[in-house]
Amino acid sequence: MTASAGPIPAKRILVIEDNPDLAYGLRNNLEIEGYDVEVAKDGTKGLSRAKAGQPDLVVLDLMLPGMDGFRVLRALRDDGHGMPVLILTARGEEADKVRGLRLGADDYVTKPFGVLELLARIEALLRRAAAPRKNGGPPAPVFEKFGDIEVLTPSRTVLREGSSVALTPKEYDLLIALLRRDGACITRSELLTEVWGYSAEVMSRTVDTHVAELRRKLEHDAANPRHILTVRKTGYRLAR
């Protein structure tokens, strides 16, 4: 008879938040959901606990006394700590969201936020961190740039010269598939499988149509693209 593997240990979450009421509420709700929660009341202590304890996820307020959340985030990423980080931002502070994502945050929640929204985002980040890489390839980067285009994957945001570009879900997924190849060619058949889930090349014009729309939205001259390039008789590649 084989021995039982025992219970699965609870995921550990570090909350770095200086507002005692908010910190208490976060801890209470997360513990109810079965998480092992630790709270740090300022950025310096939070950074120390994150480095020493290696939590599964960090909830990080940006506006902290002493060492603010931006500096905590930068220090974590510069030291190679890759745990998911969910930042808490003030309502309407779009620049803070973008800056946080550029520094390596994985997602954000805007204050005031609902508990259900926060829990859903935490669950999604933990699933993403535990999931195997799609098709064995590298994960999409948190922040990428080519030309005057910036891609912030946690929020599925694409910026052109600092302004948001409205992409459809399939256009966005197509762009990410191109980014993952890091300049290498990806065939129409591979795109159909990866983006649309088709197992055979039965609708290759679907790819071409979406590429044309991506070029219209992201290239300065869609007829003479600099970044989203055609590989003759094969597929496409993204040039930086």
SVG drawing of the C-alpha trace seen along z (x, -y; Angstrom):
<svg xmlns="http://www.w3.org/2000/svg" viewBox="-17 -59 36 61">
<polyline fill="none" stroke="black" stroke-width="0.4" points="0.0,0.0 1.5,-3.3 1.7,-6.2 -0.6,-9.2 1.1,-12.2 -0.6,-14.4 -2.6,-17.6 -1.5,-20.1 0.1,-23.1 -1.8,-26.4 -0.6,-29.0 1.3,-31.8 0.4,-35.4 2.3,-38.4 0.2,-41.6 2.2,-44.9 -0.3,-47.5 0.0,-50.4 -3.7,-51.0 -4.5,-48.8 -8.2,-48.5 -7.6,-47.5 -4.7,-45.1 -7.0,-43.4 -9.8,-43.1 -7.5,-41.6 -6.0,-39.1 -9.4,-38.1 -10.9,-37.4 -7.8,-35.6 -7.6,-33.4 -11.2,-32.5 -10.4,-31.3 -7.7,-29.1 -4.5,-31.1 -1.6,-31.5 -1.3,-35.2 1.4,-37.5 1.1,-41.3 3.9,-43.9 3.0,-47.5 5.7,-49.3 7.8,-48.9 11.1,-48.1 9.6,-45.4 7.6,-44.1 10.7,-43.8 12.6,-42.0 9.7,-39.5 9.2,-38.9 12.9,-38.1 13.2,-35.9 9.8,-34.1 9.4,-33.6 5.6,-33.8 3.6,-32.4 2.1,-35.9 2.5,-39.4 -0.3,-42.0 1.5,-45.3 0.1,-48.8 2.0,-51.4 1.6,-54.3 3.6,-53.1 5.5,-55.1 9.3,-55.2 9.9,-52.8 7.0,-53.1 5.6,-50.1 7.4,-51.0 10.8,-50.7 9.8,-47.5 8.7,-46.0 11.8,-47.2 14.0,-45.7 12.2,-42.3 12.5,-42.0 16.1,-43.3 17.0,-40.6 15.4,-37.9 12.3,-37.2 9.6,-36.1 6.6,-35.5 3.4,-37.1 2.8,-40.6 -0.7,-42.2 -0.5,-46.0 -3.2,-48.1 -3.6,-51.5 -5.7,-54.6 -8.7,-55.2 -8.0,-57.0 -4.2,-56.8 -3.6,-55.3 0.1,-56.3 0.6,-54.3 -0.9,-51.2 1.3,-51.5 4.5,-52.2 3.8,-49.3 3.3,-46.9 6.5,-48.2 8.4,-47.4 7.2,-43.9 3.8,-43.7 1.5,-40.9 -1.8,-42.6 -3.5,-45.5 -6.7,-46.2 -8.0,-49.8 -9.1,-51.0 -11.8,-50.8 -12.2,-47.2 -14.6,-44.4 -13.4,-41.3 -14.7,-39.0 -12.7,-40.8 -9.5,-40.7 -9.9,-37.0 -10.6,-36.2 -7.5,-38.0 -5.4,-36.3 -6.7,-32.9 -5.9,-33.7 -2.4,-34.8 -1.7,-31.7 -3.1,-29.4 -1.0,-31.2 2.1,-30.8 1.5,-27.1 0.5,-26.3 2.9,-24.7 4.0,-26.9 1.8,-26.7 3.2,-24.6 6.4,-24.3 7.3,-27.9 8.2,-30.8 5.5,-32.7 4.4,-36.1 6.5,-38.8 4.9,-41.1 6.0,-44.2 7.2,-44.3 8.1,-47.1 8.7,-47.3 8.8,-50.6 6.4,-52.9 4.2,-50.0 4.1,-48.8 2.3,-45.6 1.3,-45.1 0.2,-41.5 -1.4,-41.4 -4.0,-43.9 -4.0,-42.9 -3.3,-46.6 -1.6,-47.8 -0.3,-51.3 0.8,-53.2 2.8,-56.3 1.4,-56.1 -2.3,-55.9 -4.4,-52.8 -5.2,-50.8 -8.5,-48.9 -7.7,-45.4 -10.2,-42.6 -9.4,-39.5 -8.2,-37.5 -6.1,-40.5 -4.4,-40.7 -3.8,-36.9 -2.3,-37.1 0.0,-39.8 1.1,-37.8 1.7,-34.7 4.0,-36.8 5.8,-38.3 6.5,-34.8 8.5,-33.8 10.9,-36.7 11.4,-37.5 11.2,-34.0 8.6,-33.1 5.3,-31.5 3.3,-29.8 -0.4,-30.4 -1.1,-26.9 0.6,-27.4 -1.3,-30.6 -4.6,-28.9 -3.8,-26.3 -2.4,-28.6 -4.9,-31.5 -8.0,-29.9 -7.6,-26.3 -8.0,-24.8 -6.2,-21.6 -6.0,-22.0 -5.3,-24.9 -8.9,-25.3 -9.3,-29.1 -5.9,-30.6 -7.6,-33.9 -8.7,-34.3 -5.1,-34.8 -4.4,-37.2 -7.5,-39.3 -6.5,-39.7 -2.9,-40.5 -4.1,-43.2 -6.2,-44.7 -3.3,-44.6 -1.2,-46.4 -3.9,-49.0 -4.0,-49.7 -0.3,-49.4 1.8,-50.3 2.3,-53.9 1.9,-52.7 -0.1,-49.4 0.8,-49.0 4.5,-49.1 4.8,-47.5 8.0,-47.8 7.2,-45.4 4.5,-42.8 6.2,-41.3 5.1,-38.6 7.3,-35.6 6.5,-34.7 4.5,-31.5 5.0,-30.7 3.5,-33.1 4.5,-36.1 7.1,-37.4 7.5,-40.4 10.5,-42.7 11.5,-45.1"/>
</svg>
